[in-house]
Amino acid sequence: MNIITRIKQNKKFKEKYTYNFLSTLSFWKIFVIWVLIIIFFALIYFMLGNEHSHLLNIVEDSNVESFSDSLYFSLVSATTTGYGDIVPIGYFKFISTFELVIGLLILALVTSKLVSIKQETIMDDLYEISFNDKINSLRSALLLFRQKINKFRYMIEDKEFRKRDLAAVDALLIGFSDDINEIINLLNRQFKNNFIKKLNNTQIELLFNSTISSFKRLFQFLDELSSTRIKYQDDIILTHIKNLYSQFKRFKKSLNKFNSDENVVKTDELLEKINDFINNKKENNKK
């Protein structure tokens, strides 16, 4: 069983190595290999020709003795053209057939690379669309969060906010936490994989501003909620805020990688405000 497994692993390794080797070949390298193959077989036709195995010129009805004619035959064989003016005799038939097969394989390789380039172009376009959609989706989610927070603030202002609305606030904070996690993962992925599309400065700034605005709007709501007579479970709100605090610290760490000093200063100010909120809640709970 171990032997069979080892054979399968070796086979997969060879297939993967072959695929990686072929995928790294450029068109220029393929062309050079193709030219070298033509010259190699031309030398075989020229140097190994004898009475029983040689190239025959049908037009002149004589054996081919020049290297230029051998090179010409090697070229038309490799390109699968075969004009018929020069034909192989003896074992040269097998050699020319082998060269023809190699020529077909190289042609298939070139064709596959052309198709692969087209596929990569399409995949890049799709990834670009998907990547932009992801960013827009996160910004839209944060905008929706701010709109819902504003709705709750208006309800407090109009004295229409009730204790039953706290369940909706709880669900909203959970969703907000998930969105922040998505943004952090998106920022951190830029440094883990060279094939992942990078965020440009504009996209980073847009995500940052949306995140900061959402946090500020949240604390405006919490301040206004604290001023009401509605009794809510501080431990649940505090748990959410602690979680958001740890997330925001990770968010700041991700921003540091982009060397955005101005944004880091803003995050420090907000982190301090979140920390003060947590400490105040802890003191109130002790009382």
C-alpha contacts under 8 A as a table, 3 or more apart, distances in Angstrom:
res1	aa1	res2	aa2	distance
1	M	4	I	5.19
1	M	5	T	6.19
2	N	5	T	5.05
2	N	6	R	6.04
3	I	6	R	5.03
3	I	7	I	6.15
4	I	7	I	5.08
4	I	8	K	6.22
5	T	8	K	5.12
5	T	9	Q	6.14
6	R	9	Q	5.01
6	R	10	N	6.11
7	I	10	N	5.10
7	I	11	K	6.09
8	K	11	K	5.00
8	K	12	K	6.15
9	Q	12	K	5.10
9	Q	13	F	6.09
10	N	13	F	4.98
10	N	14	K	6.13
11	K	14	K	5.17
11	K	15	E	6.14
12	K	15	E	5.08
12	K	16	K	6.00
13	F	16	K	5.09
13	F	17	Y	5.98
14	K	17	Y	4.99
14	K	18	T	5.97
15	E	18	T	5.12
15	E	19	Y	6.04
16	K	19	Y	5.08
16	K	20	N	6.07
17	Y	20	N	5.13
17	Y	21	F	6.07
18	T	21	F	5.08
18	T	22	L	6.14
19	Y	22	L	5.24
19	Y	23	S	6.00
20	N	23	S	5.14
20	N	24	T	6.28
21	F	24	T	5.40
21	F	25	L	6.71
22	L	25	L	5.35
23	S	113	K	7.78
25	L	29	K	5.99
25	L	30	I	6.54
26	S	29	K	5.22
26	S	30	I	6.31
27	F	30	I	5.04
27	F	31	F	6.10
27	F	110	V	7.38
28	W	31	F	5.08
28	W	32	V	6.26
29	K	32	V	5.08
29	K	33	I	6.18
30	I	33	I	5.08
30	I	34	W	6.06
30	I	106	I	7.65
30	I	110	V	7.82
31	F	34	W	5.00
31	F	35	V	6.20
32	V	35	V	5.16
32	V	36	L	6.18
33	I	36	L	5.12
33	I	37	I	6.18
34	W	37	I	5.17
34	W	38	I	6.37
34	W	103	G	7.73
34	W	106	I	7.36
35	V	38	I	5.13
35	V	39	I	6.27
36	L	39	I	5.11
36	L	40	F	5.97
37	I	40	F	4.97
37	I	41	F	6.23
38	I	41	F	5.41
38	I	42	A	6.07
38	I	71	L	7.07
38	I	74	S	5.52
38	I	75	L	5.89
38	I	78	A	6.69
39	I	42	A	4.94
39	I	43	L	6.22
39	I	71	L	6.55
39	I	74	S	7.47
40	F	43	L	5.28
40	F	44	I	6.51
41	F	44	I	4.89
41	F	45	Y	6.25
41	F	71	L	7.93
41	F	74	S	6.17
41	F	99	E	7.39
42	A	45	Y	5.15
42	A	46	F	6.08
42	A	67	F	7.17
42	A	70	S	5.06
42	A	71	L	4.69
42	A	72	Y	7.97
42	A	73	F	7.53
42	A	74	S	5.37
43	L	46	F	4.99
43	L	47	M	5.78
43	L	48	L	7.99
43	L	67	F	7.47
43	L	70	S	7.47
43	L	71	L	7.76
44	I	47	M	5.38
44	I	48	L	5.52
44	I	49	G	7.74
45	Y	48	L	5.78
45	Y	49	G	5.84
45	Y	54	H	6.92
45	Y	55	L	7.13
45	Y	70	S	5.93
45	Y	92	F	7.37
46	F	49	G	5.99
46	F	65	E	6.88
46	F	66	S	7.10
46	F	67	F	5.77
46	F	70	S	5.85
48	L	54	H	7.79
49	G	53	S	5.66
49	G	54	H	4.54
49	G	55	L	7.37
50	N	53	S	5.31
50	N	54	H	5.74
51	E	54	H	6.83
52	H	89	I	7.16
52	H	90	G	5.83
53	S	88	P	7.57
53	S	89	I	5.10
53	S	90	G	4.22
53	S	91	Y	5.76
53	S	92	F	5.88
54	H	63	N	6.92
54	H	64	V	7.36
54	H	88	P	6.09
54	H	89	I	5.22
54	H	90	G	6.78
54	H	92	F	6.36
55	L	63	N	5.86
55	L	64	V	5.37
55	L	70	S	7.70
55	L	86	I	6.54
55	L	87	V	5.74
55	L	88	P	4.60
55	L	89	I	5.86
55	L	92	F	7.45
56	L	61	D	6.96
56	L	62	S	5.87
56	L	63	N	4.55
56	L	64	V	5.71
56	L	86	I	5.51
56	L	87	V	5.35
56	L	88	P	6.22
56	L	89	I	6.85
57	N	60	E	5.59
57	N	61	D	5.42
57	N	62	S	5.35
57	N	63	N	5.86
57	N	64	V	6.04
57	N	85	D	6.01
57	N	86	I	4.51
57	N	87	V	6.69
58	I	61	D	4.80
58	I	62	S	7.09
58	I	84	G	7.73
58	I	85	D	5.30
58	I	86	I	5.78
58	I	87	V	7.25
59	V	85	D	5.99
59	V	86	I	7.85
64	V	69	D	6.54
64	V	70	S	7.07
65	E	69	D	7.56
65	E	70	S	7.82
66	S	69	D	5.54
66	S	70	S	6.55
67	F	70	S	4.94
67	F	71	L	6.01
68	S	71	L	5.01
68	S	72	Y	6.08
69	D	72	Y	4.89
69	D	73	F	6.20
70	S	73	F	5.18
70	S	74	S	6.11
71	L	74	S	5.00
71	L	75	L	6.10
72	Y	75	L	5.10
72	Y	76	V	6.38
73	F	76	V	5.28
73	F	77	S	6.06
73	F	82	G	7.96
73	F	86	I	6.67
74	S	77	S	5.10
74	S	78	A	6.07
74	S	96	S	7.62
74	S	99	E	7.87
75	L	78	A	5.17
75	L	79	T	6.19
76	V	79	T	5.14
76	V	80	T	5.97
76	V	81	T	4.99
76	V	82	G	5.36
76	V	83	Y	7.37
77	S	80	T	4.94
77	S	81	T	6.22
77	S	82	G	5.88
77	S	96	S	6.54
77	S	97	T	7.96
77	S	99	E	6.64
77	S	100	L	5.41
77	S	103	G	7.66
78	A	81	T	7.75
78	A	99	E	5.89
78	A	100	L	5.08
78	A	101	V	7.99
78	A	102	I	7.21
78	A	103	G	4.55
78	A	104	L	7.60
79	T	100	L	7.31
79	T	103	G	6.02
79	T	104	L	7.67
80	T	100	L	5.98
80	T	103	G	7.02
80	T	104	L	7.40
83	Y	86	I	7.58
84	G	87	V	6.24
88	P	91	Y	8.00
88	P	92	F	5.29
88	P	93	K	5.18
88	P	96	S	7.28
89	I	92	F	5.64
89	I	93	K	6.01
90	G	93	K	6.04
91	Y	94	F	5.39
91	Y	95	I	6.61
92	F	95	I	4.86
92	F	96	S	5.94
93	K	96	S	5.24
93	K	97	T	6.08
94	F	97	T	5.00
94	F	98	F	6.10
95	I	98	F	5.08
95	I	99	E	6.24
96	S	99	E	4.95
96	S	100	L	6.10
97	T	100	L	4.96
97	T	101	V	6.31
98	F	101	V	5.15
98	F	102	I	6.35
99	E	102	I	5.06
99	E	103	G	6.14
100	L	103	G	4.94
100	L	104	L	6.25
101	V	104	L	5.06
101	V	105	L	6.25
102	I	105	L	5.04
102	I	106	I	6.23
103	G	106	I	5.16
103	G	107	L	6.16
104	L	107	L	4.96
104	L	108	A	6.10
105	L	108	A	4.95
105	L	109	L	6.10
106	I	109	L	4.90
106	I	110	V	6.21
107	L	110	V	5.15
107	L	111	T	6.18
108	A	111	T	5.02
108	A	112	S	6.07
109	L	112	S	5.12
109	L	113	K	6.19
110	V	113	K	5.15
110	V	114	L	6.26
111	T	114	L	5.11
111	T	115	V	6.28
112	S	115	V	5.05
112	S	116	S	5.94
113	K	116	S	4.77
113	K	117	I	6.05
114	L	117	I	5.16
114	L	118	K	6.39
115	V	118	K	5.10
115	V	119	Q	6.17
116	S	119	Q	4.96
116	S	120	E	6.02
117	I	120	E	5.04
117	I	121	T	6.17
118	K	121	T	5.12
118	K	122	I	6.32
119	Q	122	I	5.07
119	Q	123	M	6.01
120	E	123	M	4.94
120	E	124	D	5.91
121	T	124	D	5.11
121	T	125	D	6.29
122	I	125	D	5.13
122	I	126	L	6.21
123	M	126	L	4.96
123	M	127	Y	5.93
124	D	127	Y	5.02
124	D	128	E	5.99
125	D	128	E	5.03
125	D	129	I	6.27
126	L	129	I	5.13
126	L	130	S	6.05
127	Y	130	S	4.90
127	Y	131	F	5.79
128	E	131	F	5.11
128	E	132	N	6.15
128	E	197	K	7.88
129	I	132	N	5.27
129	I	133	D	6.02
130	S	133	D	5.00
130	S	134	K	6.13
131	F	134	K	5.10
131	F	135	I	6.51
131	F	197	K	7.76
132	N	135	I	5.16
132	N	136	N	6.12
133	D	136	N	5.03
133	D	137	S	5.83
134	K	137	S	5.03
134	K	138	L	6.29
135	I	138	L	5.21
135	I	139	R	6.28
135	I	203	Q	7.69
135	I	207	L	7.72
136	N	139	R	5.08
136	N	140	S	5.98
137	S	140	S	5.03
137	S	141	A	6.10
138	L	141	A	5.02
138	L	142	L	6.27
138	L	179	D	6.56
138	L	182	E	7.86
138	L	183	I	7.43
138	L	207	L	7.95
139	R	142	L	5.14
139	R	143	L	6.11
139	R	206	L	7.87
139	R	207	L	6.57
139	R	210	S	6.42
140	S	143	L	4.95
140	S	144	L	6.07
141	A	144	L	5.08
141	A	145	F	6.17
141	A	179	D	7.27
142	L	145	F	4.89
142	L	146	R	6.28
142	L	176	F	7.30
142	L	179	D	7.45
142	L	210	S	6.41
142	L	211	T	7.00
142	L	214	S	6.45
143	L	146	R	5.15
143	L	147	Q	6.22
143	L	210	S	7.31
143	L	214	S	7.66
144	L	147	Q	5.01
144	L	148	K	6.19
145	F	148	K	5.23
145	F	149	I	6.16
145	F	172	L	7.14
145	F	176	F	6.97
145	F	214	S	7.12
146	R	149	I	4.99
146	R	150	N	6.04
146	R	213	S	7.93
146	R	214	S	5.69
146	R	217	R	6.44
146	R	218	L	7.64
147	Q	150	N	5.03
147	Q	151	K	6.22
148	K	151	K	4.91
148	K	152	F	6.40
149	I	152	F	5.13
149	I	153	R	6.26
149	I	217	R	6.97
149	I	218	L	6.64
149	I	221	F	6.75
150	N	153	R	4.90
150	N	154	Y	6.15
150	N	217	R	7.62
150	N	221	F	7.71
151	K	154	Y	5.16
151	K	155	M	6.23
152	F	155	M	4.92
152	F	156	I	6.26
152	F	161	F	6.91
152	F	221	F	7.48
153	R	156	I	5.05
153	R	157	E	6.15
153	R	221	F	5.81
153	R	224	E	7.27
154	Y	157	E	4.91
154	Y	158	D	6.06
155	M	158	D	5.10
155	M	159	K	5.85
155	M	160	E	4.79
155	M	161	F	4.92
156	I	159	K	4.78
156	I	160	E	5.92
156	I	161	F	5.04
156	I	224	E	7.35
156	I	225	L	7.20
156	I	228	T	7.74
157	E	160	E	7.65
158	D	161	F	7.83
161	F	165	D	6.62
162	R	165	D	5.49
162	R	166	L	7.54
162	R	230	I	7.22
163	K	166	L	5.60
163	K	230	I	6.31
163	K	231	K	7.32
163	K	232	Y	7.17
164	R	167	A	6.13
164	R	168	A	7.92
165	D	168	A	5.37
165	D	169	V	6.58
166	L	169	V	4.84
166	L	170	D	6.13
166	L	232	Y	7.49
167	A	170	D	5.04
167	A	171	A	6.35
168	A	171	A	5.14
168	A	172	L	6.07
169	V	172	L	4.95
169	V	173	L	6.21
170	D	173	L	5.26
170	D	174	I	6.44
170	D	237	I	7.65
171	A	174	I	5.16
171	A	175	G	6.38
172	L	175	G	5.18
172	L	176	F	6.14
173	L	176	F	4.90
173	L	177	S	6.12
173	L	240	H	6.84
174	I	177	S	5.14
174	I	178	D	6.44
174	I	240	H	7.54
175	G	178	D	5.12
175	G	179	D	6.36
176	F	179	D	5.09
176	F	180	I	6.32
177	S	180	I	5.19
177	S	181	N	6.30
177	S	243	N	7.74
177	S	244	L	6.38
177	S	247	Q	7.89
178	D	181	N	5.08
178	D	182	E	6.31
179	D	182	E	5.06
179	D	183	I	6.38
180	I	183	I	5.11
180	I	184	I	6.24
180	I	211	T	7.60
180	I	247	Q	7.10
180	I	248	F	7.95
181	N	184	I	5.11
181	N	185	N	6.14
181	N	247	Q	7.03
182	E	185	N	5.17
182	E	186	L	6.11
183	I	186	L	5.01
183	I	187	L	6.22
183	I	207	L	7.64
184	I	187	L	5.13
184	I	188	N	6.12
184	I	250	R	7.06
184	I	251	F	5.62
184	I	254	S	6.85
185	N	188	N	5.11
185	N	189	R	5.97
186	L	189	R	5.38
186	L	190	Q	7.05
187	L	190	Q	5.84
187	L	199	L	7.70
187	L	254	S	6.19
187	L	255	L	7.80
188	N	191	F	5.97
188	N	192	K	7.16
188	N	254	S	6.14
189	R	192	K	5.18
189	R	193	N	6.60
189	R	196	I	7.51
190	Q	193	N	6.46
190	Q	194	N	7.57
190	Q	196	I	6.62
190	Q	197	K	7.33
190	Q	198	K	5.74
190	Q	199	L	7.38
191	F	194	N	7.39
193	N	196	I	5.63
194	N	197	K	7.90
199	L	203	Q	6.01
199	L	204	I	6.38
200	N	203	Q	5.41
200	N	204	I	6.33
201	N	204	I	5.09
201	N	205	E	6.07
202	T	205	E	5.10
202	T	206	L	6.16
203	Q	206	L	5.09
203	Q	207	L	6.20
204	I	207	L	5.25
204	I	208	F	6.02
205	E	208	F	5.02
205	E	209	N	6.05
206	L	209	N	5.28
206	L	210	S	6.15
207	L	210	S	5.17
207	L	211	T	6.12
208	F	211	T	5.13
208	F	212	I	6.10
208	F	263	N	7.62
209	N	212	I	5.16
209	N	213	S	5.96
210	S	213	S	5.23
210	S	214	S	6.11
211	T	214	S	5.14
211	T	215	F	6.32
212	I	215	F	5.22
212	I	216	K	6.19
212	I	267	T	7.66
212	I	270	L	7.97
213	S	216	K	5.14
213	S	217	R	6.07
214	S	217	R	5.13
214	S	218	L	6.12
215	F	218	L	5.00
215	F	219	F	6.38
216	K	219	F	5.32
216	K	220	Q	6.26
216	K	270	L	7.92
217	R	220	Q	5.10
217	R	221	F	6.33
218	L	221	F	5.16
218	L	222	L	6.29
219	F	222	L	4.84
219	F	223	D	6.01
220	Q	223	D	5.24
220	Q	224	E	6.30
221	F	224	E	5.11
221	F	225	L	5.98
222	L	225	L	4.88
222	L	226	S	6.10
223	D	226	S	5.20
223	D	227	S	6.60
224	E	227	S	5.20
224	E	228	T	6.89
225	L	228	T	5.43
225	L	230	I	7.65
226	S	229	R	7.75
233	Q	236	I	5.66
233	Q	237	I	6.77
234	D	237	I	5.18
234	D	238	L	5.79
234	D	281	K	7.28
234	D	285	N	7.75
235	D	238	L	4.94
235	D	239	T	6.01
236	I	239	T	5.12
236	I	240	H	6.47
237	I	240	H	5.20
237	I	241	I	6.24
238	L	241	I	5.02
238	L	242	K	6.01
238	L	278	I	6.62
238	L	281	K	7.19
239	T	242	K	5.17
239	T	243	N	6.22
240	H	243	N	5.14
240	H	244	L	6.18
241	I	244	L	4.93
241	I	245	Y	5.94
241	I	274	I	7.45
241	I	278	I	7.24
242	K	245	Y	4.91
242	K	246	S	6.36
242	K	278	I	7.14
243	N	246	S	5.33
243	N	247	Q	6.26
244	L	247	Q	4.92
244	L	248	F	5.94
245	Y	248	F	5.09
245	Y	249	K	6.32
245	Y	271	L	6.94
245	Y	274	I	6.49
245	Y	275	N	7.45
246	S	249	K	5.15
246	S	250	R	6.52
247	Q	250	R	5.10
247	Q	251	F	6.15
248	F	251	F	4.67
248	F	252	K	6.16
248	F	267	T	7.88
248	F	271	L	7.21
249	K	252	K	5.09
249	K	253	K	6.27
249	K	271	L	7.40
250	R	253	K	4.95
250	R	254	S	6.22
251	F	254	S	5.16
251	F	255	L	6.32
252	K	255	L	4.99
252	K	256	N	6.29
252	K	264	V	6.33
252	K	267	T	6.33
252	K	268	D	7.97
253	K	256	N	5.17
253	K	257	K	7.00
254	S	257	K	5.52
254	S	258	F	7.33
255	L	258	F	5.32
255	L	259	N	6.78
255	L	260	S	6.38
255	L	263	N	7.57
255	L	264	V	6.77
256	N	259	N	5.09
256	N	260	S	6.37
256	N	261	D	7.58
256	N	264	V	6.90
257	K	260	S	7.95
260	S	263	N	5.51
260	S	264	V	6.25
261	D	264	V	5.03
261	D	265	V	6.33
262	E	265	V	5.30
262	E	266	K	6.62
263	N	266	K	5.11
263	N	267	T	6.28
264	V	267	T	5.03
264	V	268	D	6.18
265	V	268	D	5.09
265	V	269	E	6.43
266	K	269	E	5.20
266	K	270	L	6.36
267	T	270	L	5.05
267	T	271	L	5.93
268	D	271	L	5.01
268	D	272	E	6.17
269	E	272	E	5.22
269	E	273	K	6.40
270	L	273	K	4.96
270	L	274	I	6.19
271	L	274	I	5.09
271	L	275	N	6.10
272	E	275	N	5.06
272	E	276	D	6.15
273	K	276	D	5.10
273	K	277	F	6.24
274	I	277	F	5.05
274	I	278	I	6.31
275	N	278	I	5.14
275	N	279	N	6.25
276	D	279	N	5.13
276	D	280	N	6.05
277	F	280	N	5.17
277	F	281	K	6.19
278	I	281	K	5.19
278	I	282	K	6.24
279	N	282	K	5.05
279	N	283	E	6.24
280	N	283	E	5.13
280	N	284	N	6.18
281	K	284	N	5.06
281	K	285	N	6.13
282	K	285	N	5.13
282	K	286	K	6.38
283	E	286	K	5.15
283	E	287	K	6.44
284	N	287	K	5.13
